[in-house]
């Protein structure tokens, strides 16, 4: 139990330090309210290196681990819904880098039919 408390304290110290770095992006302070202004409000980043993995198959969790550690919220923006009947990957994707080939190995087109495409 003592080790757990140690790591919780480490996490909270990291969160505090990161919050300071985030707040330091402010370019000014409102003279009336003392509130920082013009700071970074949002960071858009990919959730992974390729197609969305099926549950319990993600290999590259580093893309989101920072935000999980900080307990920052994440959003998914569904954009369109496409019918994927008869869909095939372009050969350049299948010959792509190792990360893409590994991601595609777990991608089952039958499970993806009628799911929305989105921005994470």
FIKOLZA-1660 file (N, C-alpha, C; in steps of 0.1 Angstrom, whole numbers, plus 5000, padded with zeros to 4 digits):
% residues 120
   i   px   py   pz ch aa at
   1 5008 4988 5000  A  X  N
   1 5000 5000 5000  A  X CA
   1 5009 5013 5000  A  X  C
   2 5020 5012 5007  A  X  N
   2 5029 5023 5007  A  X CA
   2 5034 5027 4993  A  X  C
   3 5037 5017 4985  A  X  N
   3 5042 5019 4972  A  X CA
   3 5031 5026 4963  A  X  C
   4 5019 5022 4965  A  X  N
   4 5008 5028 4958  A  X CA
   4 5007 5043 4961  A  X  C
   5 5008 5046 4974  A  X  N
   5 5007 5060 4977  A  X CA
   5 5019 5068 4971  A  X  C
   6 5031 5062 4971  A  X  N
   6 5042 5068 4965  A  X CA
   6 5039 5072 4950  A  X  C
   7 5034 5062 4943  A  X  N
   7 5032 5065 4928  A  X CA
   7 5020 5075 4926  A  X  C
   8 5010 5075 4935  A  X  N
   8 5000 5085 4934  A  X CA
   8 5005 5099 4936  A  X  C
   9 5015 5100 4946  A  X  N
   9 5021 5113 4948  A  X CA
   9 5029 5117 4936  A  X  C
  10 5036 5108 4930  A  X  N
  10 5044 5111 4919  A  X CA
  10 5036 5115 4907  A  X  C
  11 5024 5109 4905  A  X  N
  11 5015 5112 4895  A  X CA
  11 5010 5126 4897  A  X  C
  12 5006 5129 4909  A  X  N
  12 5000 5143 4912  A  X CA
  12 5011 5153 4910  A  X  C
  13 5023 5151 4914  A  X  N
  13 5034 5160 4912  A  X CA
  13 5036 5163 4897  A  X  C
  14 5035 5152 4889  A  X  N
  14 5037 5153 4874  A  X CA
  14 5025 5162 4869  A  X  C
  15 5013 5159 4873  A  X  N
  15 5001 5167 4869  A  X CA
  15 5003 5182 4872  A  X  C
  16 5008 5184 4884  A  X  N
  16 5010 5198 4888  A  X CA
  16 5020 5205 4879  A  X  C
  17 5031 5198 4877  A  X  N
  17 5042 5204 4868  A  X CA
  17 5037 5206 4854  A  X  C
  18 5029 5197 4849  A  X  N
  18 5024 5198 4835  A  X CA
  18 5013 5210 4835  A  X  C
  19 5005 5211 4845  A  X  N
  19 4996 5222 4845  A  X CA
  19 5003 5236 4845  A  X  C
  20 5014 5237 4852  A  X  N
  20 5022 5249 4851  A  X CA
  20 5027 5252 4837  A  X  C
  21 5033 5241 4831  A  X  N
  21 5038 5243 4817  A  X CA
  21 5026 5247 4808  A  X  C
  22 5015 5241 4809  A  X  N
  22 5003 5244 4801  A  X CA
  22 4999 5259 4803  A  X  C
  23 4998 5263 4816  A  X  N
  23 4994 5277 4819  A  X CA
  23 5005 5287 4815  A  X  C
  24 5017 5283 4814  A  X  N
  24 5028 5292 4810  A  X CA
  24 5027 5295 4795  A  X  C
  25 5018 5288 4787  A  X  N
  25 5016 5292 4773  A  X CA
  25 5009 5305 4772  A  X  C
  26 5003 5310 4783  A  X  N
  26 4995 5322 4782  A  X CA
  26 5004 5334 4778  A  X  C
  27 4999 5342 4769  A  X  N
  27 5007 5354 4765  A  X CA
  27 5005 5367 4772  A  X  C
  28 4994 5367 4781  A  X  N
  28 4991 5378 4788  A  X CA
  28 4982 5375 4800  A  X  C
  29 4981 5384 4809  A  X  N
  29 4972 5383 4821  A  X CA
  29 4963 5395 4821  A  X  C
  30 4950 5392 4823  A  X  N
  30 4940 5402 4824  A  X CA
  30 4943 5411 4836  A  X  C
  31 4945 5424 4835  A  X  N
  31 4948 5432 4846  A  X CA
  31 4937 5434 4856  A  X  C
  32 4925 5432 4852  A  X  N
  32 4914 5433 4861  A  X CA
  32 4911 5421 4869  A  X  C
  33 4912 5409 4862  A  X  N
  33 4908 5397 4869  A  X CA
  33 4920 5388 4873  A  X  C
  34 4932 5391 4867  A  X  N
  34 4943 5383 4871  A  X CA
  34 4944 5370 4864  A  X  C
  35 4934 5367 4855  A  X  N
  35 4933 5354 4848  A  X CA
  35 4942 5354 4835  A  X  C
  36 4950 5344 4833  A  X  N
  36 4958 5342 4822  A  X CA
  36 4949 5342 4809  A  X  C
  37 4954 5348 4799  A  X  N
  37 4947 5349 4786  A  X CA
  37 4956 5343 4775  A  X  C
  38 4949 5339 4764  A  X  N
  38 4956 5335 4751  A  X CA
  38 4965 5323 4753  A  X  C
  39 4961 5314 4762  A  X  N
  39 4969 5302 4764  A  X CA
  39 4963 5291 4755  A  X  C
  40 4971 5280 4754  A  X  N
  40 4966 5269 4746  A  X CA
  40 4953 5263 4752  A  X  C
  41 4943 5261 4744  A  X  N
  41 4931 5256 4749  A  X CA
  41 4928 5242 4745  A  X  C
  42 4934 5238 4734  A  X  N
  42 4931 5224 4729  A  X CA
  42 4943 5219 4722  A  X  C
  43 4946 5206 4723  A  X  N
  43 4956 5200 4715  A  X CA
  43 4950 5189 4707  A  X  C
  44 4951 5189 4694  A  X  N
  44 4946 5179 4685  A  X CA
  44 4957 5169 4682  A  X  C
  45 4955 5157 4685  A  X  N
  45 4965 5147 4682  A  X CA
  45 4959 5134 4678  A  X  C
  46 4967 5126 4671  A  X  N
  46 4962 5112 4667  A  X CA
  46 4961 5103 4679  A  X  C
  47 4952 5094 4678  A  X  N
  47 4951 5084 4689  A  X CA
  47 4960 5071 4686  A  X  C
  48 4965 5071 4674  A  X  N
  48 4974 5059 4670  A  X CA
  48 4979 5061 4657  A  X  C
  49 4988 5052 4652  A  X  N
  49 4995 5054 4640  A  X CA
  49 4988 5049 4627  A  X  C
  50 4976 5043 4629  A  X  N
  50 4969 5038 4617  A  X CA
  50 4954 5037 4619  A  X  C
  51 4948 5027 4614  A  X  N
  51 4934 5025 4615  A  X CA
  51 4931 5021 4630  A  X  C
  52 4919 5024 4634  A  X  N
  52 4915 5021 4648  A  X CA
  52 4915 5006 4650  A  X  C
  53 4922 5002 4661  A  X  N
  53 4923 4988 4664  A  X CA
  53 4910 4982 4670  A  X  C
  54 4908 4970 4668  A  X  N
  54 4897 4963 4675  A  X CA
  54 4901 4963 4690  A  X  C
  55 4890 4961 4698  A  X  N
  55 4893 4961 4713  A  X CA
  55 4903 4950 4717  A  X  C
  56 4911 4954 4726  A  X  N
  56 4922 4945 4731  A  X CA
  56 4933 4941 4721  A  X  C
  57 4934 4949 4711  A  X  N
  57 4945 4946 4701  A  X CA
  57 4954 4958 4699  A  X  C
  58 4952 4969 4706  A  X  N
  58 4961 4981 4705  A  X CA
  58 4975 4978 4709  A  X  C
  59 4985 4982 4701  A  X  N
  59 4999 4979 4703  A  X CA
  59 5006 4992 4706  A  X  C
  60 5001 5003 4702  A  X  N
  60 5008 5016 4703  A  X CA
  60 5000 5026 4712  A  X  C
  61 5000 5022 4725  A  X  N
  61 4992 5030 4735  A  X CA
  61 4999 5043 4739  A  X  C
  62 5011 5045 4735  A  X  N
  62 5019 5057 4738  A  X CA
  62 5013 5070 4733  A  X  C
  63 5005 5069 4722  A  X  N
  63 4998 5080 4717  A  X CA
  63 4989 5087 4726  A  X  C
  64 4982 5079 4735  A  X  N
  64 4972 5084 4744  A  X CA
  64 4977 5083 4759  A  X  C
  65 4988 5077 4762  A  X  N
  65 4992 5075 4776  A  X CA
  65 4994 5088 4783  A  X  C
  66 4999 5098 4776  A  X  N
  66 5002 5111 4783  A  X CA
  66 4989 5117 4788  A  X  C
  67 4978 5116 4780  A  X  N
  67 4965 5122 4783  A  X CA
  67 4958 5114 4794  A  X  C
  68 4960 5101 4793  A  X  N
  68 4955 5092 4804  A  X CA
  68 4961 5095 4817  A  X  C
  69 4974 5097 4817  A  X  N
  69 4982 5100 4830  A  X CA
  69 4977 5113 4836  A  X  C
  70 4975 5123 4827  A  X  N
  70 4970 5136 4832  A  X CA
  70 4956 5136 4835  A  X  C
  71 4948 5126 4831  A  X  N
  71 4934 5125 4833  A  X CA
  71 4927 5137 4825  A  X  C
  72 4932 5140 4813  A  X  N
  72 4926 5150 4805  A  X CA
  72 4915 5144 4796  A  X  C
  73 4905 5151 4793  A  X  N
  73 4894 5145 4785  A  X CA
  73 4898 5143 4770  A  X  C
  74 4891 5134 4764  A  X  N
  74 4893 5132 4750  A  X CA
  74 4880 5132 4743  A  X  C
  75 4879 5135 4731  A  X  N
  75 4867 5135 4723  A  X CA
  75 4869 5128 4710  A  X  C
  76 4858 5123 4705  A  X  N
  76 4858 5117 4691  A  X CA
  76 4847 5124 4684  A  X  C
  77 4850 5129 4672  A  X  N
  77 4841 5136 4664  A  X CA
  77 4837 5128 4652  A  X  C
  78 4825 5121 4653  A  X  N
  78 4820 5114 4641  A  X CA
  78 4818 5123 4629  A  X  C
  79 4823 5120 4618  A  X  N
  79 4822 5129 4606  A  X CA
  79 4811 5124 4596  A  X  C
  80 4813 5112 4592  A  X  N
  80 4804 5106 4582  A  X CA
  80 4802 5091 4585  A  X  C
  81 4792 5086 4579  A  X  N
  81 4790 5071 4580  A  X CA
  81 4791 5066 4565  A  X  C
  82 4799 5056 4563  A  X  N
  82 4800 5050 4550  A  X CA
  82 4797 5036 4550  A  X  C
  83 4792 5031 4539  A  X  N
  83 4790 5017 4537  A  X CA
  83 4803 5011 4532  A  X  C
  84 4808 5001 4539  A  X  N
  84 4821 4996 4535  A  X CA
  84 4820 4982 4527  A  X  C
  85 4808 4979 4523  A  X  N
  85 4806 4967 4515  A  X CA
  85 4815 4967 4503  A  X  C
  86 4823 4957 4501  A  X  N
  86 4832 4956 4490  A  X CA
  86 4844 4965 4491  A  X  C
  87 4847 4971 4502  A  X  N
  87 4858 4980 4504  A  X CA
  87 4871 4971 4504  A  X  C
  88 4881 4977 4498  A  X  N
  88 4895 4971 4498  A  X CA
  88 4905 4981 4501  A  X  C
  89 4916 4978 4508  A  X  N
  89 4927 4987 4510  A  X CA
  89 4935 4989 4497  A  X  C
  90 4939 5001 4495  A  X  N
  90 4948 5004 4484  A  X CA
  90 4961 4997 4487  A  X  C
  91 4967 4992 4476  A  X  N
  91 4979 4983 4478  A  X CA
  91 4991 4991 4484  A  X  C
  92 4991 5004 4483  A  X  N
  92 5002 5012 4490  A  X CA
  92 5001 5011 4505  A  X  C
  93 4989 5010 4510  A  X  N
  93 4987 5008 4525  A  X CA
  93 4992 4995 4529  A  X  C
  94 4989 4984 4521  A  X  N
  94 4993 4971 4525  A  X CA
  94 5008 4969 4524  A  X  C
  95 5015 4978 4516  A  X  N
  95 5029 4977 4515  A  X CA
  95 5036 4988 4523  A  X  C
  96 5028 4995 4532  A  X  N
  96 5033 5006 4540  A  X CA
  96 5042 5001 4551  A  X  C
  97 5044 5010 4560  A  X  N
  97 5054 5007 4571  A  X CA
  97 5049 4996 4580  A  X  C
  98 5058 4991 4589  A  X  N
  98 5055 4980 4597  A  X CA
  98 5043 4983 4606  A  X  C
  99 5042 4995 4612  A  X  N
  99 5031 4999 4621  A  X CA
  99 5018 4997 4614  A  X  C
 100 5017 5003 4601  A  X  N
 100 5005 5002 4594  A  X CA
 100 5001 4988 4591  A  X  C
 101 5010 4980 4587  A  X  N
 101 5007 4965 4584  A  X CA
 101 5002 4958 4596  A  X  C
 102 5008 4961 4608  A  X  N
 102 5004 4954 4620  A  X CA
 102 4989 4959 4623  A  X  C
 103 4987 4972 4622  A  X  N
 103 4973 4977 4625  A  X CA
 103 4963 4970 4615  A  X  C
 104 4966 4970 4603  A  X  N
 104 4957 4964 4593  A  X CA
 104 4954 4949 4595  A  X  C
 105 4964 4942 4601  A  X  N
 105 4962 4928 4604  A  X CA
 105 4950 4926 4613  A  X  C
 106 4947 4935 4622  A  X  N
 106 4936 4933 4632  A  X CA
 106 4923 4940 4627  A  X  C
 107 4924 4946 4616  A  X  N
 107 4912 4954 4611  A  X CA
 107 4903 4945 4603  A  X  C
 108 4891 4942 4608  A  X  N
 108 4882 4933 4602  A  X CA
 108 4871 4941 4595  A  X  C
 109 4870 4941 4582  A  X  N
 109 4861 4949 4575  A  X CA
 109 4846 4945 4578  A  X  C
 110 4844 4933 4581  A  X  N
 110 4830 4929 4585  A  X CA
 110 4825 4935 4598  A  X  C
 111 4835 4938 4607  A  X  N
 111 4831 4944 4620  A  X CA
 111 4829 4959 4618  A  X  C
 112 4834 4965 4607  A  X  N
 112 4834 4980 4605  A  X CA
 112 4823 4985 4597  A  X  C
 113 4815 4976 4591  A  X  N
 113 4804 4980 4582  A  X CA
 113 4794 4989 4590  A  X  C
 114 4791 5001 4584  A  X  N
 114 4782 5011 4590  A  X CA
 114 4787 5018 4602  A  X  C
 115 4799 5017 4606  A  X  N
 115 4805 5025 4617  A  X CA
 115 4809 5038 4611  A  X  C
 116 4808 5049 4619  A  X  N
 116 4811 5062 4614  A  X CA
 116 4826 5064 4613  A  X  C
 117 4830 5072 4604  A  X  N
 117 4844 5076 4603  A  X CA
 117 4845 5088 4612  A  X  C
 118 4856 5091 4618  A  X  N
 118 4857 5102 4627  A  X CA
 118 4871 5107 4629  A  X  C
 119 4871 5118 4637  A  X  N
 119 4883 5125 4641  A  X CA
 119 4885 5122 4656  A  X  C
 120 4896 5117 4660  A  X  N
 120 4898 5115 4674  A  X CA
 120 4906 5126 4680  A  X  C
% end
